[in-house]
Amino acid sequence: MVRKLAIAAFALSALSSGVAQALGLGEATVQSSLNQPLTAEIELVNIRDLEDNEILTGLADREEFVRAGVERVFFLSDLRFKVEMGQDGRAVIKVTSSKPVREPFINFLVEVNWPSGRLLREYALLIDPPAFGEERAAPVQLARTPAQPEQTSPANRPSQSVES
């Protein structure tokens, strides 16, 4: 009985450690601005010993968008996905477009396939307007005048009545 429990515990720990080490998708960072072609990166986590050519990624198909309840706008057809490995061992998915982004918000599904699995994740990117740098107007400073005490002229003074 104890032996069966030990075998079951070992099998469970082996399975759970494999799940914990599965390929994953991290945060997305946008590197472009509104009215520019999209340039963004999605972090790949736990890539282990996978090569970039073993990780296939792209926009999910229409059926996946319908199942997830995400609108698949026409602009998304222009998105391109490419896995890039850095010298530091960090891996990212580069997401680019050839057309400028006209909307400040993009919502899409990414599909990632590798030899031992598949992953689907929704991303919502907020595209900031371009910074104007030095062209911004300097903040306006209002000049303050010191408060002056109210002066009353003899004509404005309240009249005093003297009773005898």
Phi and psi restraints in degrees (value plus and minus 20) as a CYANA .aco file:
   2 VAL   PHI     -83.9   -43.9
   2 VAL   PSI     -57.9   -17.9
   3 ARG   PHI     -83.7   -43.7
   3 ARG   PSI     -61.4   -21.4
   4 LYS   PHI     -84.1   -44.1
   4 LYS   PSI     -59.6   -19.6
   5 LEU   PHI     -84.4   -44.4
   5 LEU   PSI     -60.7   -20.7
   6 ALA   PHI     -84.6   -44.6
   6 ALA   PSI     -62.3   -22.3
   7 ILE   PHI     -84.8   -44.8
   7 ILE   PSI     -63.1   -23.1
   8 ALA   PHI     -83.6   -43.6
   8 ALA   PSI     -62.1   -22.1
   9 ALA   PHI     -84.6   -44.6
   9 ALA   PSI     -60.5   -20.5
  10 PHE   PHI     -84.2   -44.2
  10 PHE   PSI     -64.1   -24.1
  11 ALA   PHI     -84.3   -44.3
  11 ALA   PSI     -61.6   -21.6
  12 LEU   PHI     -84.3   -44.3
  12 LEU   PSI     -62.5   -22.5
  13 SER   PHI     -88.1   -48.1
  13 SER   PSI     -55.9   -15.9
  14 ALA   PHI     -85.8   -45.8
  14 ALA   PSI     -61.3   -21.3
  15 LEU   PHI     -88.1   -48.1
  15 LEU   PSI     -63.2   -23.2
  16 SER   PHI     -89.7   -49.7
  16 SER   PSI     -51.9   -11.9
  17 SER   PHI     -90.4   -50.4
  17 SER   PSI     -51.4   -11.4
  18 GLY   PHI     -88.6   -48.6
  18 GLY   PSI     -57.5   -17.5
  19 VAL   PHI     -88.4   -48.4
  19 VAL   PSI     -60.0   -20.0
  20 ALA   PHI     -86.0   -46.0
  20 ALA   PSI     -45.6    -5.6
  21 GLN   PHI    -116.9   -76.9
  21 GLN   PSI      -9.4    30.6
  22 ALA   PHI     -87.9   -47.9
  22 ALA   PSI     132.3   172.3
  23 LEU   PHI     -77.3   -37.3
  23 LEU   PSI     120.5   160.5
  24 GLY   PHI    -160.4  -120.4
  24 GLY   PSI     146.0   186.0
  25 LEU   PHI    -130.6   -90.6
  25 LEU   PSI     112.5   152.5
  26 GLY   PHI    -121.9   -81.9
  26 GLY   PSI    -168.8  -128.8
  27 GLU   PHI     -92.1   -52.1
  27 GLU   PSI     133.6   173.6
  28 ALA   PHI    -126.9   -86.9
  28 ALA   PSI     118.1   158.1
  29 THR   PHI    -144.9  -104.9
  29 THR   PSI     114.2   154.2
  30 VAL   PHI    -116.9   -76.9
  30 VAL   PSI     113.3   153.3
  31 GLN   PHI    -134.9   -94.9
  31 GLN   PSI     -16.4    23.6
  32 SER   PHI    -139.7   -99.7
  32 SER   PSI     154.1   194.1
  33 SER   PHI    -138.5   -98.5
  33 SER   PSI     152.5   192.5
  34 LEU   PHI     -79.2   -39.2
  34 LEU   PSI     123.7   163.7
  35 ASN   PHI      49.4    89.4
  35 ASN   PSI      -1.0    39.0
  36 GLN   PHI    -143.8  -103.8
  36 GLN   PSI     137.7   177.7
  37 PRO   PHI     -80.1   -40.1
  37 PRO   PSI     125.8   165.8
  38 LEU   PHI     -90.0   -50.0
  38 LEU   PSI     116.0   156.0
  39 THR   PHI    -156.6  -116.6
  39 THR   PSI      96.9   136.9
  40 ALA   PHI    -165.4  -125.4
  40 ALA   PSI     141.5   181.5
  41 GLU   PHI    -149.7  -109.7
  41 GLU   PSI     119.2   159.2
  42 ILE   PHI    -135.6   -95.6
  42 ILE   PSI     104.4   144.4
  43 GLU   PHI     -91.0   -51.0
  43 GLU   PSI     114.0   154.0
  44 LEU   PHI    -119.6   -79.6
  44 LEU   PSI     109.5   149.5
  45 VAL   PHI    -137.2   -97.2
  45 VAL   PSI     131.1   171.1
  46 ASN   PHI      36.7    76.7
  46 ASN   PSI      28.7    68.7
  47 ILE   PHI     -97.3   -57.3
  47 ILE   PSI     -32.7     7.3
  48 ARG   PHI      30.6    70.6
  48 ARG   PSI    -145.4  -105.4
  49 ASP   PHI    -122.7   -82.7
  49 ASP   PSI      -0.2    39.8
  50 LEU   PHI     -90.9   -50.9
  50 LEU   PSI     121.7   161.7
  51 GLU   PHI    -110.8   -70.8
  51 GLU   PSI     138.6   178.6
  52 ASP   PHI     -81.4   -41.4
  52 ASP   PSI     -50.4   -10.4
  53 ASN   PHI     -97.0   -57.0
  53 ASN   PSI     -28.9    11.1
  54 GLU   PHI    -110.1   -70.1
  54 GLU   PSI     -31.3     8.7
  55 ILE   PHI    -126.1   -86.1
  55 ILE   PSI      91.0   131.0
  56 LEU   PHI    -124.2   -84.2
  56 LEU   PSI     108.7   148.7
  57 THR   PHI    -157.8  -117.8
  57 THR   PSI     134.2   174.2
  58 GLY   PHI    -199.1  -159.1
  58 GLY   PSI    -197.0  -157.0
  59 LEU   PHI     -92.5   -52.5
  59 LEU   PSI     116.6   156.6
  60 ALA   PHI     -85.0   -45.0
  60 ALA   PSI     137.6   177.6
  61 ASP   PHI     -96.8   -56.8
  61 ASP   PSI     149.8   189.8
  62 ARG   PHI     -77.0   -37.0
  62 ARG   PSI     -59.4   -19.4
  63 GLU   PHI     -81.5   -41.5
  63 GLU   PSI     -58.4   -18.4
  64 GLU   PHI     -86.7   -46.7
  64 GLU   PSI     -58.4   -18.4
  65 PHE   PHI     -81.8   -41.8
  65 PHE   PSI     -63.4   -23.4
  66 VAL   PHI     -83.3   -43.3
  66 VAL   PSI     -67.0   -27.0
  67 ARG   PHI     -80.3   -40.3
  67 ARG   PSI     -57.5   -17.5
  68 ALA   PHI    -102.7   -62.7
  68 ALA   PSI     -31.2     8.8
  69 GLY   PHI      52.8    92.8
  69 GLY   PSI      10.7    50.7
  70 VAL   PHI    -128.1   -88.1
  70 VAL   PSI     112.7   152.7
  71 GLU   PHI     -92.4   -52.4
  71 GLU   PSI     113.2   153.2
  72 ARG   PHI    -124.5   -84.5
  72 ARG   PSI      71.7   111.7
  73 VAL   PHI     -96.5   -56.5
  73 VAL   PSI     138.1   178.1
  74 PHE   PHI     -79.0   -39.0
  74 PHE   PSI     -57.3   -17.3
  75 PHE   PHI     -75.4   -35.4
  75 PHE   PSI     -51.9   -11.9
  76 LEU   PHI     -81.9   -41.9
  76 LEU   PSI     -44.4    -4.4
  77 SER   PHI     -83.8   -43.8
  77 SER   PSI     -40.3    -0.3
  78 ASP   PHI    -105.7   -65.7
  78 ASP   PSI     -30.0    10.0
  79 LEU   PHI     -90.5   -50.5
  79 LEU   PSI     119.5   159.5
  80 ARG   PHI    -141.1  -101.1
  80 ARG   PSI     121.1   161.1
  81 PHE   PHI    -143.5  -103.5
  81 PHE   PSI     113.3   153.3
  82 LYS   PHI    -164.4  -124.4
  82 LYS   PSI     111.6   151.6
  83 VAL   PHI    -103.8   -63.8
  83 VAL   PSI     111.0   151.0
  84 GLU   PHI    -149.2  -109.2
  84 GLU   PSI     113.4   153.4
  85 MET   PHI    -123.0   -83.0
  85 MET   PSI     109.8   149.8
  86 GLY   PHI    -106.7   -66.7
  86 GLY   PSI     145.7   185.7
  87 GLN   PHI     -82.6   -42.6
  87 GLN   PSI     -48.8    -8.8
  88 ASP   PHI    -102.1   -62.1
  88 ASP   PSI     -15.9    24.1
  89 GLY   PHI      67.6   107.6
  89 GLY   PSI     -23.7    16.3
  90 ARG   PHI     -96.8   -56.8
  90 ARG   PSI     116.6   156.6
  91 ALA   PHI    -139.0   -99.0
  91 ALA   PSI     120.8   160.8
  92 VAL   PHI    -158.3  -118.3
  92 VAL   PSI     139.3   179.3
  93 ILE   PHI    -123.1   -83.1
  93 ILE   PSI      99.3   139.3
  94 LYS   PHI    -104.5   -64.5
  94 LYS   PSI     105.9   145.9
  95 VAL   PHI    -133.3   -93.3
  95 VAL   PSI     100.6   140.6
  96 THR   PHI    -154.3  -114.3
  96 THR   PSI     142.9   182.9
  97 SER   PHI    -156.4  -116.4
  97 SER   PSI     137.1   177.1
  98 SER   PHI    -113.1   -73.1
  98 SER   PSI     -39.5     0.5
  99 LYS   PHI    -121.4   -81.4
  99 LYS   PSI     130.3   170.3
 100 PRO   PHI     -88.2   -48.2
 100 PRO   PSI     128.0   168.0
 101 VAL   PHI    -103.7   -63.7
 101 VAL   PSI     102.3   142.3
 102 ARG   PHI    -121.2   -81.2
 102 ARG   PSI     -38.4     1.6
 103 GLU   PHI    -124.0   -84.0
 103 GLU   PSI     123.4   163.4
 104 PRO   PHI     -97.6   -57.6
 104 PRO   PSI     -23.3    16.7
 105 PHE   PHI    -158.6  -118.6
 105 PHE   PSI     106.4   146.4
 106 ILE   PHI    -143.4  -103.4
 106 ILE   PSI     110.7   150.7
 107 ASN   PHI    -144.5  -104.5
 107 ASN   PSI     104.8   144.8
 108 PHE   PHI    -172.9  -132.9
 108 PHE   PSI     147.0   187.0
 109 LEU   PHI    -129.8   -89.8
 109 LEU   PSI     111.2   151.2
 110 VAL   PHI    -124.9   -84.9
 110 VAL   PSI     115.2   155.2
 111 GLU   PHI    -133.4   -93.4
 111 GLU   PSI     112.1   152.1
 112 VAL   PHI    -145.5  -105.5
 112 VAL   PSI     108.7   148.7
 113 ASN   PHI    -141.6  -101.6
 113 ASN   PSI     120.8   160.8
 114 TRP   PHI    -163.5  -123.5
 114 TRP   PSI     150.0   190.0
 115 PRO   PHI     -72.2   -32.2
 115 PRO   PSI     -50.3   -10.3
 116 SER   PHI    -136.0   -96.0
 116 SER   PSI      -2.9    37.1
 117 GLY   PHI    -198.5  -158.5
 117 GLY   PSI     159.6   199.6
 118 ARG   PHI    -165.6  -125.6
 118 ARG   PSI     124.5   164.5
 119 LEU   PHI    -160.0  -120.0
 119 LEU   PSI     121.4   161.4
 120 LEU   PHI    -152.1  -112.1
 120 LEU   PSI     109.1   149.1
 121 ARG   PHI    -165.1  -125.1
 121 ARG   PSI     122.7   162.7
 122 GLU   PHI    -111.1   -71.1
 122 GLU   PSI     118.2   158.2
 123 TYR   PHI    -146.2  -106.2
 123 TYR   PSI     122.7   162.7
 124 ALA   PHI    -143.8  -103.8
 124 ALA   PSI      95.7   135.7
 125 LEU   PHI    -125.7   -85.7
 125 LEU   PSI     115.0   155.0
 126 LEU   PHI    -122.7   -82.7
 126 LEU   PSI     100.0   140.0
 127 ILE   PHI    -120.4   -80.4
 127 ILE   PSI      96.3   136.3
 128 ASP   PHI    -100.8   -60.8
 128 ASP   PSI     129.7   169.7
 129 PRO   PHI     -87.3   -47.3
 129 PRO   PSI     137.1   177.1
 130 PRO   PHI     -84.1   -44.1
 130 PRO   PSI     127.5   167.5
 131 ALA   PHI     -98.0   -58.0
 131 ALA   PSI     123.3   163.3
 132 PHE   PHI    -112.8   -72.8
 132 PHE   PSI     -26.0    14.0
 133 GLY   PHI      38.0    78.0
 133 GLY   PSI    -144.8  -104.8
 134 GLU   PHI     -93.4   -53.4
 134 GLU   PSI     -34.2     5.8
 135 GLU   PHI     -95.7   -55.7
 135 GLU   PSI     -28.3    11.7
 136 ARG   PHI     -86.9   -46.9
 136 ARG   PSI     125.3   165.3
 137 ALA   PHI     -91.5   -51.5
 137 ALA   PSI     122.2   162.2
 138 ALA   PHI     -87.6   -47.6
 138 ALA   PSI     126.0   166.0
 139 PRO   PHI     -82.4   -42.4
 139 PRO   PSI     119.6   159.6
 140 VAL   PHI    -101.7   -61.7
 140 VAL   PSI     109.7   149.7
 141 GLN   PHI    -127.8   -87.8
 141 GLN   PSI     106.2   146.2
 142 LEU   PHI    -106.9   -66.9
 142 LEU   PSI     111.6   151.6
 143 ALA   PHI     -96.3   -56.3
 143 ALA   PSI     115.8   155.8
 144 ARG   PHI    -126.8   -86.8
 144 ARG   PSI     113.8   153.8
 145 THR   PHI    -121.2   -81.2
 145 THR   PSI     120.8   160.8
 146 PRO   PHI     -85.1   -45.1
 146 PRO   PSI     125.3   165.3
 147 ALA   PHI     -85.0   -45.0
 147 ALA   PSI     113.8   153.8
 148 GLN   PHI    -127.9   -87.9
 148 GLN   PSI     120.2   160.2
 149 PRO   PHI     -87.7   -47.7
 149 PRO   PSI     125.5   165.5
 150 GLU   PHI     -88.7   -48.7
 150 GLU   PSI     110.5   150.5
 151 GLN   PHI    -124.6   -84.6
 151 GLN   PSI     119.5   159.5
 152 THR   PHI    -135.4   -95.4
 152 THR   PSI     113.6   153.6
 153 SER   PHI    -106.6   -66.6
 153 SER   PSI     143.1   183.1
 154 PRO   PHI     -76.3   -36.3
 154 PRO   PSI     -49.5    -9.5
 155 ALA   PHI     -94.3   -54.3
 155 ALA   PSI     -46.0    -6.0
 156 ASN   PHI    -111.1   -71.1
 156 ASN   PSI     -27.6    12.4
 157 ARG   PHI     -91.6   -51.6
 157 ARG   PSI     123.2   163.2
 158 PRO   PHI     -83.6   -43.6
 158 PRO   PSI     118.6   158.6
 159 SER   PHI     -95.8   -55.8
 159 SER   PSI     123.5   163.5
 160 GLN   PHI    -129.4   -89.4
 160 GLN   PSI     115.2   155.2
 161 SER   PHI    -124.1   -84.1
 161 SER   PSI     119.2   159.2
 162 VAL   PHI    -131.2   -91.2
 162 VAL   PSI     104.7   144.7
 163 GLU   PHI    -119.6   -79.6
 163 GLU   PSI     121.0   161.0
